[in-house]
Structures are given as structure tokens and as C-alpha cells.
Amino acid sequence: MSQPPPSALAGLRVLDLSRVLAGPLCAQMLADHGASVIKLEPPDGDEARRFGPPLDERGETAYFGALNRGKRSIAVDLSRPVGRVVLERLLADSDVLIENFLPGTMEKWGLGYDATLAARHPRLIYCSVSGFGADGPLGGLPGYDAVLQAICGLMSVNGTPDSGALRLGVPVVDYLTGYNAFSGVLLALAARERSGLGQRVEATLFDTGLALLVPHASNWFYSGRVPQRMGSAHPNIAPYDRYAASDGDVFLGVVNNGQFKRFCECVSRPDLAADPRFVDSAARLANREPLRAEIERTLVNFPAATLCESLMRHGVPAGPVNDVAQALSQPHAAHRGMVVDQQGHRSLGLPVKLSASPGRAGALPPRLSEHAHTILAELGYDSAAIEALHADRTIGRPPA
């Protein structure tokens, strides 16, 4: 049997000092595409290890497991000088460092990028993830996903006119910040190929949250009207909304005249396509409510699954409004490799797929400090030195 081709980032060495979501997600994506990732955790571990239940098959929180596969773990007390010596020895052979401490923490430890690490490790790519960045009116303040959803206006456009502002049901700011950090690291790696030098990469929840305001920011820039909550509807397109079918809800994504005409044919309402109120995108938007009433009256006669199947086959984007279990149980989710089962540990698959250098889901998420002995031995520590580091609690002991 031939060996699988090497992944795109094979040979890259990454130190993940981050916790919870955005930073660990960035590091996990690097691991999924072949990077060797060492997760340095505080003595009591990444906070996400306590975000449960539910627990996985090994008694670890499912939340932590979703963000830390493919990594090796060592618990290091970086507040101690001897702990920082371990980090420095790891840095000597690393390409990327990811951290999401409060701004100023690494500087306090004498490990700031500009003042220290850039000169000591000129090829190092230093990725900093934070709520607001280090300076400016909000610089250095703590930030979590839902707080940034509120500050950045995302909650204000989520929900219905009657519901009040609502947090989006997924940590979209954290998640996209992880992707922005991932993209930034890859851009810095590409630049290093030309210059030979690393650089600082910064990804903040604040910048990400504001960048998510599409199309609401542009609408406000050019209309002066503050965007409002519209439920599942779209401010610029109709019909682009959730509707009730005979046995469940469906979502229609009709964005042009051809799709609208085909939609009307599929639901036996050619009269709607000929109606002057709905003849083009601008007319449909201006007559959003009458159009909604006509569609609702029509779709209650169709079962959701067969309706969506028919519409999609005719080039009209539509889908049933699935719950999480239904979404992950779809045959197409299995076909796309988006549900991974490794030794009984289930997780989401890789959303980025490469044809010549494919990634793959890494090893099971590590126990706290599970790989401490191996990592320290690779750095040249002998058994006595390793035991001394464990004894004074600079390095956490692996689980029994």
C-alpha cells in the first residue's frame, strides 16, 4: 500500500500557548494540515477542559476535544523563570507561536515579540489573538465572543423585531477570529519564503466582529439607515427567508430573476413571476410582505424534503431547516468527510480540502501534560531533571 502524500504543512513546528477557542482552533487547523503542534497549558490546564458536561469517551470535555486534536500537551508554569526556560528551548526549533494572553503578559515575562523574540528568533511567526489589541481606547481589555457580538453590532441585527437583540447561536466571532489567525499565519509563512524573516500576526475579536457586518455596514454607509432585526430575512434580497412547508420549515435563497421564475414553476405559481409587483429584484424587495404572504400560502401544500429536492434540482437554492442532529446525519456530511470517528472519538472534519497535499484529522485530543516527558526528553532534559521539574510543579505531571 502506498504512503499517503505529505500534508501541506508537514515539517512545520507550532507552539500553542492559547486557550479556549480562537487560538486553539487556529493551531488545530495547522495540525490538521500536517504541522507538529505542542500545546503549552497552564498548570491547571486550558479552561476549556472544564467547559462541560458533556464529556467524551475518556472523560474529557467535548468542548476541549473539538479544538485540540492532533496536538501534544505539556503543562508549564510560565510565571516561573525555569518554566520560561523550557519555552525558550522549545522556541529554538519552532516556526510559529500562538498566544491569546491579555496584552502585555508576554512582555511582563520578558518574552514580548518586539522587544525580545524577534531578535532571538528572527524566523519566528508570532501570532497574537486578543479581544481588542494592545492599544487604543479598548486596548488590553478582556473580550469573549458574546461580548464582542454585542459591542460590534451583530446582536442588534440578529432576532426579530419583537425578540430584542439576540446572541448568534454559535460563537461566530471566536470561530472566524481563529480562521483569521490561521490565514495570517499562512500569509506570514508565504512572506518568510521571500524574506527569510518571521513577523507578528495579530487577530482580534473586535476587528473580526466588525468585519462580519456584511452587508449591514455597507447598507448603513450608503443609506444612513441603521439596520434592524429582520428574523431570517435579508435586507437586500427577497425572497430570501424561512417559510413553513406542510411538515417543517424550509429556507429559500432566491437571488435573481431566473431563480424566481424557476421557483414559481416548481410550486405551480407561474402567476407570481408575471405579477408586476414581483417582476424583478427591486420590485420583490419593495413588495416583500405581499410576496411573503403568497409564498406562505403556497408552500403549506408541499412536504419540506420533496419541495427542497425539487427546487435544488431546478437550480433554486433551498433547504430544510435542520437541527444539529439532522445536519450531522445527512448522507452528504458523511460523503464530504465532515464527521470523523477516531477510536470512538467523534469530531468535525476538515472544511478545507487540498487535492495534492490533503490534510487529515490528527490524533486524539491530549490529556493535560500527557506528553511532558517525551517533549522534555526531546529538549535534552534527562530523567533527573524532568523529575525535578515535576517535583517543584514547574511542569505538570501527566495523568496516571
Helices and strands as residue ranges (DSSP letters): E 13-16, H 22-32, E 36-41, G 47-50, H 62-65, E 71-75, H 81-91, E 96-99, H 105-108, I 113-117, H 118-120, E 125-130, H 145-151, G 155-157, H 172-195, E 200-204, H 205-211, H 216-223, E 240-244, E 249-253, H 257-266, H 270-274, G 276-278, H 281-286, H 288-299, H 304-313, E 318-320, H 324-328, H 331-335, E 339-342, E 345-348, H 372-378, H 383-391
